[in-house]
Every structure is written in structure tokens, then in C-alpha cells.
Amino acid sequence: KDTTKCSWYSLLLCSIGSVMVVYYLLRWSWQCWHGFKVYVLSEIWQTNLRTYGQWLYGATSGIGRAYAEELAKRGLDIVLISRSEDKLRRVAKEIESRYKRQTYVIQTDFTEGHSIYSAITQQLEGLQIGILVHCMKVSIMLSAFFCLQRITQVINCNTLSVTQVRLSVWLVFAVRGKGLIINISSEAASQPQPMLSVYSATKIFVTYFSRCVHAEYRSKGITVQCVAPFMVSTNMTHNVPVNPLVKSAASFARDALNTVGYTTYTGGCLTHALQQFALSIFFPGWLRLTSFCMQRMAKLARSIEPQLRERMAETRNKQD
């Protein structure tokens, strides 16, 4: 009797183990196929982005400018938006000269809040916008955490603009039954980031908002892709040198645009996808919170050390 009972338990455990092994094998096989399709096949069979419309609506620096130049190279006309009119004119002239595409510029500051969006909508009237690339972003470190104005600017630029700019082109997309919105989030949204609390919180908003809106409107022909990159060499990252783990803005934009039509949530390129996979395995949430916090604190300490020394010197001089 005992032998029969033991045999029954062994058979049950073996069955459960076999099912789990098959499940994970199928899951990993699907992930490998999905990655191969998104980051390898997409290089060979690229989506024709001109089918979405004639005009791109994007920005003038960093990843936004790289997207604009890559899409101009692929045959789209470009609407550029930035707070610097001089930069707008300069970038527009470069794109017209280099890629022989039309450009249209809109000068505005996304940190100002609600007041700017009615003017943007009016200026976009008559343009057949087919693609919106939204990558306006502002970061904030702990040293500025208690500056209420700065926090408001970050929220206005990183979250409010995502919802309001979308409304500027949404009606055009809905009427035509086709459109593409690319929202640039960040790897900083994958886990809470000490010392980047406001930035990481606004970026997880971008991620969730993008994925939800895509699910709501994909049946109407509107695609919303969320791109969450790791480190890209731009002004925001102090132009960190390009290396096997850090992409240039131009290279990243080219690879990320190839994924359109293959996935609606991506790290943008194979390098970043592999980093994301490795980070999820070797750095669980609690460890990342601890290690990143220590790194950020060390970085902040190094950045404010000269100021502290100056203040200490001034205090000694006053005492003398």
C-alpha cells in the first residue's frame, strides 16, 4: 500500500515537472522567435512608414532629431517643434538641404503647461500628419527635488505633453483610419529609480499610457508604440561615448524605426533588449533600488563637492 502511494506521488510530481519544463521551453522559444523577428527580420523587411501619411511631427535634438532625420531619409516631410527658434530654423534648413524634404517649424516650450496646446493644434491644421514621435523629456535629480517649479516643469513636459500633443493629431488619425504614435519612455521606468524619482515616475506613466491607448485604438488603425531605451549618447546623457552598450542617437533611431510594425513595446534595438533581459535576471527590484541609490548618492556627492568646498572656504574666511 505504501509503495503504491509513493508511486502515485512520484507520478504526480513527474507530471507537474514535465508540464513546467514544456511550458518554460515554449515560453523561451517564443521569446527567442519574437526577438529574432523584431530585431533581425525587421532589418530585412522594413515597414513602409510612408503608408501612415506624408508628415512626421517630431523634435529638434537628441533622439527626437535622430528620428526626424531618419524619417526624412525614408521620404517623409518633417514638422519640428522646440522652444529654441534658432535651433528650429537651423535643423529645418539642414534637413531640407540634406534630404530634400519639406519642413515646418513650431516654436513652443512644453514646460509651460496647458496654455500652449491650442496654438499647436491651430498651426497643425491642413497638414496630413501621419506619424507623431514624442520624445520631449526633462530630468531632475535629488538636489532639485524640493524646487516645486522644477517638478512642475518635469511633469508638464514628460506627462502632460504626451496626452495633450496626442489630441492635436488624434482627430486626423481617426478620420483617416490610420496613424502612428511613437512615445519615447525610458529604461528608468522599468523599476523605481532612487535619485531620479520624478523622472522614472513620469516615464512609467508614458509606458502605461502608450500601451493602454494602443489597446483601445488599434482596431481603428492607430498604432501606438512605446520605446524604452537604455543609454543613448545625447545631450541629456552628457554625450557619453558610444560603445557596445551605448548607442548613438542616429543608430538607435534607425534600429528602433525598423521595429515599427513588428512590436508595440520595445527597447529599440537588440543591444538594449539584451541589457533589459540581463538586468531583469541579475538585478531584481530590491537590489536595483539599493545599488542604484548608492551610485546616485555617490554621483551627487561628487557633483556638489566643489560647491561644498567653496562654502567651507568662505566660512573660514569670515571666521578669520
SVG drawing of the C-alpha trace seen along z (x, -y; Angstrom):
<svg xmlns="http://www.w3.org/2000/svg" viewBox="-13 -87 55 89">
<polyline fill="none" stroke="black" stroke-width="0.4" points="0.0,0.0 2.8,-2.4 4.6,-1.6 1.5,-2.3 1.0,-5.6 4.7,-6.6 4.4,-5.7 1.3,-7.8 3.1,-10.9 6.1,-10.3 4.0,-10.1 2.2,-13.4 5.4,-15.2 7.0,-14.0 3.9,-15.1 3.9,-18.6 7.7,-18.9 7.2,-17.8 4.4,-20.3 6.6,-23.2 9.6,-22.2 7.5,-22.2 5.9,-25.5 9.2,-27.3 10.7,-25.8 7.7,-27.0 7.9,-30.4 11.6,-30.9 11.3,-29.6 8.5,-32.2 10.6,-35.0 13.6,-34.0 11.5,-33.9 9.9,-37.3 13.3,-38.8 14.6,-37.4 11.6,-38.8 11.7,-42.2 15.5,-42.9 16.7,-40.8 14.0,-40.2 12.9,-43.8 16.3,-44.9 15.4,-42.9 11.7,-43.6 11.2,-47.2 7.7,-48.6 6.9,-51.3 6.3,-54.2 5.0,-56.5 1.8,-54.5 0.9,-56.3 0.9,-59.7 3.1,-62.5 4.3,-64.4 6.2,-63.5 5.7,-65.5 8.9,-65.5 11.6,-67.3 15.0,-69.0 17.5,-67.4 18.8,-64.1 16.6,-61.0 13.9,-63.2 16.1,-64.8 17.6,-61.4 14.1,-60.2 13.3,-63.2 16.4,-62.8 15.9,-59.0 12.3,-59.5 13.2,-62.3 15.7,-59.9 12.8,-57.5 10.8,-60.0 8.6,-61.9 8.2,-65.7 9.0,-67.0 7.2,-69.2 9.8,-70.2 8.8,-71.5 11.2,-73.1 11.5,-76.0 14.5,-77.4 13.6,-79.2 17.2,-79.4 17.6,-75.7 14.4,-75.1 15.5,-77.1 18.9,-75.6 17.8,-72.0 15.0,-72.6 17.5,-74.0 19.8,-71.1 17.1,-68.5 15.8,-70.4 19.4,-70.6 20.4,-67.1 17.3,-65.1 15.3,-67.4 12.2,-67.2 9.7,-69.9 9.9,-71.2 7.5,-73.2 8.5,-74.6 6.6,-75.3 8.2,-77.2 6.9,-76.4 8.0,-75.3 6.4,-72.1 7.2,-73.0 4.7,-75.9 1.6,-73.7 -1.9,-73.7 -1.8,-77.1 0.4,-76.1 -1.7,-73.3 -4.5,-75.3 -1.9,-77.2 -0.1,-74.0 -3.4,-72.5 -4.1,-75.6 -0.7,-75.5 -1.1,-71.8 -4.3,-72.4 -4.0,-71.5 -1.0,-69.2 -1.6,-65.5 0.3,-64.3 0.9,-60.5 3.5,-59.9 3.9,-61.6 7.3,-61.0 7.0,-62.2 10.3,-62.3 10.2,-65.6 11.8,-64.9 13.3,-66.7 15.2,-65.0 15.5,-66.1 18.0,-65.0 17.5,-64.9 19.4,-68.2 16.4,-69.9 13.7,-67.7 12.4,-70.5 12.1,-73.0 8.4,-73.0 8.7,-74.9 11.2,-72.4 9.0,-69.4 6.0,-71.1 8.2,-71.6 9.2,-67.9 5.6,-66.8 4.3,-69.2 7.0,-68.1 7.1,-64.4 3.5,-63.5 1.1,-66.4 2.6,-66.8 2.1,-63.1 -1.7,-63.4 -2.2,-66.9 0.0,-66.5 -1.8,-63.3 -5.1,-65.2 -3.6,-67.6 -3.3,-64.8 -5.8,-62.3 -8.7,-63.6 -6.7,-63.5 -5.7,-59.9 -9.3,-58.9 -10.8,-60.4 -8.2,-58.8 -8.3,-55.5 -4.5,-55.3 -1.7,-56.8 1.4,-56.0 2.4,-57.5 5.8,-56.7 6.3,-57.6 9.8,-57.5 9.8,-56.2 12.9,-55.0 14.5,-52.0 14.3,-54.2 10.6,-53.3 11.2,-49.5 11.9,-49.9 11.8,-52.7 15.0,-54.8 16.3,-56.5 17.7,-59.9 15.5,-60.0 12.2,-59.6 10.2,-62.2 11.7,-61.2 11.2,-57.5 7.6,-58.1 6.8,-60.2 8.3,-57.7 6.3,-54.8 3.2,-56.9 4.4,-57.2 4.8,-53.4 1.4,-52.5 -0.4,-55.3 1.0,-54.2 0.2,-50.5 -3.3,-51.2 -4.1,-53.7 -2.8,-51.2 -5.1,-48.5 -8.0,-50.9 -7.5,-52.3 -5.6,-49.6 -9.0,-48.5 -9.3,-52.0 -6.0,-51.7 -4.0,-53.7 -0.7,-52.2 0.9,-53.5 4.4,-52.2 6.3,-52.7 10.1,-52.7 12.0,-52.3 15.7,-52.7 18.8,-52.2 21.7,-54.7 21.8,-56.7 24.5,-59.3 22.7,-62.6 23.0,-66.0 20.8,-64.7 23.3,-61.9 26.2,-64.4 27.1,-62.8 28.5,-59.7 30.9,-57.9 29.4,-55.4 30.4,-51.8 28.9,-48.3 26.3,-49.1 25.6,-52.8 24.1,-53.6 24.4,-56.8 21.1,-58.7 21.2,-58.1 21.9,-54.4 19.3,-54.0 16.6,-55.8 17.3,-53.7 17.1,-50.4 14.0,-51.5 12.1,-52.6 12.8,-49.1 10.7,-47.6 7.6,-49.5 5.0,-47.0 6.7,-44.2 6.1,-45.2 4.4,-48.0 6.7,-47.8 10.5,-47.7 13.8,-48.7 14.5,-50.0 17.5,-47.8 18.9,-44.4 21.7,-45.7 19.1,-47.3 16.8,-44.3 19.7,-42.1 20.6,-44.6 17.0,-44.6 16.9,-40.8 20.2,-40.6 19.1,-43.3 15.8,-41.5 17.8,-38.3 20.8,-39.6 19.3,-42.7 16.0,-42.1 14.0,-45.1 15.2,-45.3 18.9,-45.0 18.5,-47.7 16.9,-50.0 19.9,-49.6 22.7,-49.7 21.3,-52.5 20.6,-54.6 24.2,-54.2 25.5,-55.0 23.3,-58.1 24.3,-59.3 28.0,-58.9 27.5,-60.8 25.6,-63.6 28.3,-63.8 30.9,-64.2 28.9,-66.9 28.3,-69.1 31.8,-68.6 33.3,-71.7 30.3,-73.8 30.8,-72.5 34.5,-73.3 33.8,-76.8 31.3,-77.4 33.7,-75.9 36.4,-78.3 34.0,-81.2 33.1,-80.2 36.8,-80.1 37.5,-83.5 34.6,-85.0 35.8,-83.5 39.3,-84.8"/>
</svg>
